[in-house]
Amino acid sequence: MDSLSIMIVDDHKLFRDGLKLLLKSQSFICDIYEASNGIEFLDLLPKLNPDIVIMDISMPEMNGIEATKRAIEMVPSLKIIALSMYADEEYYSNMISAGAKAFLLKNADIEEVRNAILSVCEGKNYFSQEIMYNLVKNIHQVKKVANTPDLTEREIEILYCICKGLSNQEIGDKLFISKRTVDKHRANILEKTANNNTASLVIWAIKNGIVKL
């Protein structure tokens, strides 16, 4: 893996310093930049061009949601990891819409931060376990769905079950079909939506109005 540059955007210096110290222990990270709010981050973004941004959601002057939205408009390929003190699904729904690729709580350990960074580098999405639990617990199916890439009614039904955190066996039991049939549907859904894991599917389904929080 090529060396990565990381930017930490958080209004608490003590937190930035602590995270920076932990990130320095990772051999694949070469440069670590900082910004104390969204406005400062957007000003520095074109000059520093980081590979990955670790973005606090709640900040003064400009919050992480607005900063993420504007940053993605400037650099569509930018990979942003959202960071929050709270596992509040409203925050994450807004950050998903803004374009964040991963979601961590501030009490995450360095291994989880590392996993999130490596996941987004591979083009995947990442949720911390607690955030994923809160998301699937609060997901509701939208009855009428538009703009889906030729998903069948059965595939939409299975996608909803996936977003609710059910395993393929559990989906089969619920819908009275075999696990093998669910496996095939799941593979088709991943291919049609150009996603590669459950976290990506959840984000895609929320952004496309198939499920809501």
Secondary structure by P-SEA (a helix, b strand, c coil): ccbbbbbbbcccaaaaaaaaaaaaacccccbbbbbccaaaaaaacccccccccccccccccccaaaaaaaaaaacccbbbbbbcccccaaaaaaaaaacccccccccccaaaaaaaaaaaaaccccccaaaaaaaaacccccccccccccccaaaaaaaaaaaacccaaaaaaaacccaaaaaaaaaaaaaaaccccaaaaaaaaaaaccccc
